[in-house]
Amino acid sequence: MIIVLKKKATERQIQHIVAAVHGWKLKVNISRGTERTVIGLIGDERVIRSKPLDMFPGVESVLSVLKPYKLAAAEGHPERTRIQLPPVHRGGRPVVIGGPQVVVMAGPCAIESRALLFDLGRRVQQAGGRILRAGAFKPRTSPYSFQGLGVEGLRYLAEVRAELGLHVITEVMDTRDVELVAGVADVLQVGARNMQNFNLLKALGRLRKPVMIKRGLANTLEELLMSAEYVLSEGNHDVLLCERGIRTFEPLTRNTLDLSAVPVLQRESHLPVIVDPSHGTGHWDLVVPMARAAVAAGADGIMVEIHPHPAEALSDGSQALLPKNFVKMMQALRAVARALGRNV
């Protein structure tokens, strides 16, 4: 259920409604827009329907939300969510995801060494990327594949972040590692294989740091939104949705990158949408055209993998761009974004 307040509703009236709702053992979510404030109610629908919500002072209307993802739904959220990452250094620039700028996240699939991470961090920064992506913990299909450097990799990420002033995103796989990863990362990533790890999602919901959830290998968009709902329902409102390709019958690509997910998710939800064409295609030569297409489709951000020697990469070298090709991609994305009135 959604309560739409009048333009001149006072803070006292808002708090009166919130107190009443809490008295009914229900949760509230307040969205404050430039024109309207909206209060979302979460809990037993039978309790909500029995209450005279429209009789409260300051209430303009009461709407029923039929979608199961009530907090992630576009209804009841006056404006699209913008997630702001504060500057790493004093005097530095914040990063805003969900605004006019298409935010590019780039880096190696896995952290292999301190030297490589610093090298790629500088290259990402020089080319105009705003966030360094790199995995310290790597979930792999085979138990014999490289699993990442773990805590050592997190230490390297922290050093790169501190020295370059570059925001970082990295994956968290286990509830026991949430606080450890949150101590380093500006954004915590939930990988495709953990999209429905509900205990992990709830733990991330109790943080006050942005979380990016990657769509599972065979999950629907509604299931992705329900995963976001787990994080939102715990009080963390800074959630990003990432389309990274789904498994289909097509053998010529690693996955099938579902770019229709971008406008669908933006229609259904107020949350920013990121596209990962590296995992979405599995082939480096397909990454740039699909990144261009993602920007054209309206994506709020792009995540790609780069490596100076893809043939020697310890993880997913076949989908990694050479640094020189990453520079060309950034130039191409700027042209597409500019045509849409945005920037990279």
N, C-alpha and C positions, 0 to 999 in steps of 0.2 A: 504494500500500500504506500502511496506517495501523497504527502500533504504539500500543496502549493500555497505559499503564503502571499499575502498582499504586498504591494510594493512598499507600503509604509509600515509594515509589521515591525514592531519594536523588539529589541533584544530581550526585554522582559517577557514579552508574549512568547517568543521562541523558547526561552528557558522554562516557561510554564508548561508548554506542550511536552518538552523533553522530560520534565519531571514526572508528568502524568504517565507518559509512555513507559518510563523506567519503573513506575509503580505497578504497571501491568506485566512486569517481567519480560519486556520486549526490548530489542536493541534499536538504536536510532543511528541514522547517517545523515549529517547535515551538509548540503551542498549550497554554497553561497555564490550566486552569480552577480553580474553587474546590474541586472534588472530584477531578479527574483531570488528568493531563498526557498529551497525545497528540502523537506524532511522525509527521508525514507524510513519506513518501519519494517523491521525484520523479526519474524517470530511466528507463532501460531496464528494462521489466517482466521481461525474461528474467533479468537480473542479480538483481533483487530476489527473484524467486520461488526462485532457487537458494540463497538464504541462510537459515540457521536462525535467523530473527529471534526466535522464541519461546523460544530457549535463553538469551538475554541476561538477566542478573539484573535484576529490577525490572519485567519485562514480564508483563502480565496476558494479553493476547491480541493477535493480528495479524489485521487485516481487509483485504480487497481492495476497492479503490475502482474501480468499473467506469465511473464517469462521466469524461468527458474533462477536465472542469474540476476537477481534483483539489484545488487550493488554495481555490477558490471554493466548493466543495461543502460542504453542511452536515455531512456525515459527517466525522468526524475533527476537528471543531471543537466543543469542549465547550460553549461559550457563544457567543451572537451577538456580532458585532463592534460595539464602541462606539468611535466616533471622537471624540476630544477635541481641540478647538481651544483652546489656551491663551489667557488674556486678552490683549487688545491692549495695555492699560495695566496697570500695577501696581495691584492692588486691584480690577481689573475682574472680570467674570464669564467663566468659560470657557463654551464651547458644546459640548454632548455630543450627537452625532448617533447614533441607534440605541438610545437609552434611553427613559424614560417621556415625555420631551418631544417633541412634534412640532415640528421646527425649520422656521421659515418663512424662505425666501430671496426677496427681492423687490427690484425696481429697474427701471430702463429697459432695454429690449432692447440699445440701444447708448448709449455715452457720447457725448453731443452737445455738452456744454459743462461747464465747471467749476461754474458757478452751478447748472445743472440737477441735476448729480450731488449737490452739497451739499444742495440743497433736498429731493431725493427720499431721500437718506440720512437726513436728520433725520425725514422722514415715516415711513420704514420703522421707524426706531428708536422713535419715539414710539408707534407702533401696536403694538409688541411683536415686530416682525421681528428675527431674530437675525443675519442675514447679508445684506449688500448684494450683489445681482447686477447686473452691467453689463458689456457687451462692449466691450473696446478694439479687438480684432480681430474683424471680422464676416465670416464666410463667407456669401456670397450667391449665389443661383441665377443672377442676372444680373451680368455684370461691370460694368454701368453703375450698379448700385445702390450706395448708401452702404456703404463697406467698413470704417467705423470710424476712430477717430482714432489708432489704433496706440500708439506710445510716448507721445505726448502724453496719450492717455486713461489709460494706466497711471499716469502722473504724477498725474493728478487723483484716481485711485483711491487712490493712496498717501496723498495729502493728506487725503482724506475719512476714510480708515481711521485716520490718526494723530490727526486733530482730534476725531472722534466716538467713537473707540474701538470702531468697528463692524467686525466681520469681513467679508471680501469674497471673492467667487468670480468668476472671469472665465475666458474661454475661451483656450486655447492651440491654435494651428493648425499650428505648424511646429516641428520639432525644434530649429531654430536659435534659437527664442524661449523655449525651456523655462526656462532659467536666469533670463532677464529677467522673465518672468511670475511665476516662483516667488519672485522677490525682492519682489513686492508682494502676491500673492494668498495667502489662507489655504487656499483650495481651488482646484485647477486643474480646469477643465472641459474634457472632450473632447466636442465637438459631434457630433450625429448623423452628419454627413457624414464625420467622421474616426473613427468607431467602430472601423473596421478598418484604420486607418493604423498598422500594426504597428510601424514604426520609432518613431513618436511614442509609442505605448504603452510600448515598451521603455525609451525615454528617461525617461518619467515613472515607470517602475518603479524607476529608479535614484535617484530623488529620495526624500526622506523627508518629503513633504508629501502631504496627502490629495488624491485624484483622483476626480472624479465623471465617469462615462462615461454619455453619453446613448445610448439605443437608436437604431439606425439606422432610416431611413425604411421599410425593407423587410426588417429583420433579425429572426430568431427569438430567443427568450429564451436558447436554448442558445448562439447566436452572441454574444449580449451577455455571457454568463458566460465564454465563451472569450476575449473581449476583456479582461475583468477578469483572467483567468488570466495574460495577458501581463504585466500590471502586477505582479501578485502574485508571479509566478515570478522577477522581477528583485529581489525583496526588499522592495517597498513593500506593506505589509499594510493600508493605510488607503484602501480603495476604496469608493465609493458607486455604486449602480446607479440610473439615472434612466429612468423610463418617460415618454416625451414624445409618444406617438402614432405610429401607423404608417400608411402609405399604403394605402388600400383603394378600393373602387369608390364609396364614399359621397360625393356632391358637396356636401352641406349643411354639412359641417365641413371644416376644413383637413386634418385627419388624423383617424384613429379612435383615441381614447384607450383603451388596453387596460388597464382596471383589474384584470382578472384576473391581470395580470402581477405585481401586488403580492403576493397570497398564494402564487402559484406561485414567485416568486423567493425569498420567505421560507421556503418549503418546501425549495427546492433548494439555497439558499445561506445563509451566515451574515452576508452583507454587508447594510448598511442600504439601504433602498429609498426613493427620492425620486420624486415625481410632479410633472410640469410640465403643468398643464391649459391654460396659455396656448398653447403650441405644439400641445398635444394636440387643441385644438378650433379655434383660430384666430379665435374670436369672444368678445369681452369678456363678453357676457351669459351665456356658458356656463362661464366660468372659475370663478365662485363655487360653483355646484352641483356641478361636477366636483371641485373642491377639497374640498368637504364629503364627497363620496363617497370620495375618496382617503383621507381620514383615517379614515372608517368602515371602509375595506378594510384598514387597518393600516399605511398609509405612515408612514415615519419622518420625512419632511419634505415640504414643498410649495415649489415654485418658481413664482413668478408675475411678470408684467411690469406695471409701473405707469408712468403718464405724466400730467402735468397737462394736456396738450393733445394727446390721441391723434391728432387729425386732422392735427397738424403734426409728428408724430414722424417721424424719418428712417428708422425701421425698425419694421415690425410694429405700427403704431398700432392696427389693427383688433382686436387681441387684448389691448391694454393696459387695465388698470383705472384709472379715476380714483382719486386718493388717497382721496377720501371713500368710494368703494366698497371700497377695500382695507381701510379701517378696519372697515366692515361685515363683510367677509369674515373678518377676524381674530376678531370677536365670534362669528360663526357657527362657526368652527373650534374655538373654545374650548368651545362648548356640545357639539359632537360629541365632542371629545376627552375632556371631563369624563364623558360617559356611558360611555366606554370605560375609565375609570380612568387617563387620561393628561392632559397639559396642553399648552398652546401658549405 
